[in-house]
Amino acid sequence: MGRLNPIVGWLLGVAALAAGWIAYGWPGVALALTVIVFWLLLQFNQAVRVMRNASSAPLGHVDSAVMLNAKLRRGMPMVQVVALTRSLGRRVAQNADTYVWSDSGGCDVVVTFENGRCQSWLLNRPTEIRDAVID
């Protein structure tokens, strides 16, 4: 499911309030507010569920770093990356917005976030794995 642009979301909320007012007056505004609050609660519940699932996994561990590398996209929100990895990333000391996820084979993916969105990532493989893939 695609993500909704926050500006579009706010515009839809204002449009719902206006439509509620025009169609039904104050009861329509109350209904629109109820729908908006319900939508926000659904978003909050999704974020809590992602964090709860990630908290039960080892820090910075993924099943396959190569698969994570293939699924990452520029602009992905951090919550979506955490949901994809099912684990919280291990913070790299040099930069507060850089996290690493490793697999049991020694490969790791270093992901850099800016304003909570994925900006870049790098797959690091041990040399013996790189040599085996080339042959």
SULFEN-V709567 format. One record per run of one state. SS is the DSSP state (hx for helix, st for strand, lp for the rest). FROM is the first residue (numbers start at 1). TO is the last residue. If there is no record, write none. Layout:
ss=(SS	SS)
from=(FROM	FROM)
to=(TO	TO)
//
This chain:
ss=(lp	hx	lp	hx	lp	st	lp	hx	lp	st	hx	lp	st	lp	st	lp	st	lp	st	lp	hx	lp)
from=(1	6	25	26	56	61	62	65	72	77	78	86	90	92	98	103	108	115	117	125	127	135)
to=(5	24	25	55	60	61	64	71	76	77	85	89	91	97	102	107	114	116	124	126	134	135)
//
